[in-house]
Amino acid sequence: MQDGRSDVLRKKHRRIIAQSKPACHICGHTIDYALRYPDPMCFVVDHLVPIAKGGSDLIDNKAAAHHACNSTKRARDYAPIVRRSGALNR
């Protein structure tokens, strides 16, 4: 792998996070876990603090997100998306 992260660990974290079927941590809307990539509303795992900004690849730094929301956030600490509960602040 080019980024040096473990694919086995990545899949394990993905399974753990998906078990409780959380809402997207970026927009706050529910995620349809039956959707598959490349659907923009499918489940992906987002790094809360991006790897590019010094974030870890540990599960504590990961959360569920929609593919589209994660793509919008990119390697920023926050996304320019307003949650239903208010502005997204991290």
N, C-alpha and C positions, 0 to 999 in steps of 0.2 A: 504494500500500500504506500502511496506517495506521502500521505500526511502523518504516517507513523502511528496512527491510532489502530487499536485492535478491532477487527471486524467481529470477532466472537463477543467481545465486551459490548460493542455497539448493539448487536442483536439481543444480548441479554438485557441491557438497559431498556431497549425498545419494548421487550416483552413485559418487563416489570412495570414500566410507566403505563402501558396500554391496559394492564389488568384491571385497573379501577376506572377506566374510560373517562378520564378527566376532560373538562372543557379546554379549549384553546387558551393558554395562559396569556396570549397576546390580545385577542379580541374578546374573549369571554364567551363566545358562542360554542355550542356543542359540536363535537366532531363525529362524523359518521365513520366509524371504524371499519365498515364494510368496503368503503371506497379504497381504491388502489392508485398508486402513483401511475401516471402523472396528473390525476385529477387534482385541481387546485385546492379542493376542500378535504383531501385525504390527510391522514395522520402522519406527522413527522415528529421527530424529537429535535427540540431547539436547545442550544446552549444559552443559558441565562446570561452569563458573561461570556461573550464570544471567545473562542480559542485564539483568534487573532488579536484580542485585547488582553491576553494573559489568563483567560478562564481555563479551568481544568476540564478534563474529559470524564470526571467522576459523576455519578448519578445525582449527587446533590446540586450539580450545576446544569441539570437537564430538566426539561418540562415538555408536555405535549403541546403541539401547535398544528394549525392547518398549514399545508404546503404553501399556500398563497401568502399567509401572514408571515411565515418564516422567510419567504423570499423577499417580502417587503422590508422586513427587519434587517436582513443581511447581517453584516458584522458590526451592527450598532448595539449599544447598551439598551436601547429602547426602540420601539417601532412607532412610526407616525400614524398610529391607529388609536382611536378612542374606544375604550371598553364601555360596555353598557353601564358599568358601575362608576365611570368617570375616566379621567385621563390615565394612561398607563405611565406609571412612574416607577423606576427601579433605581 
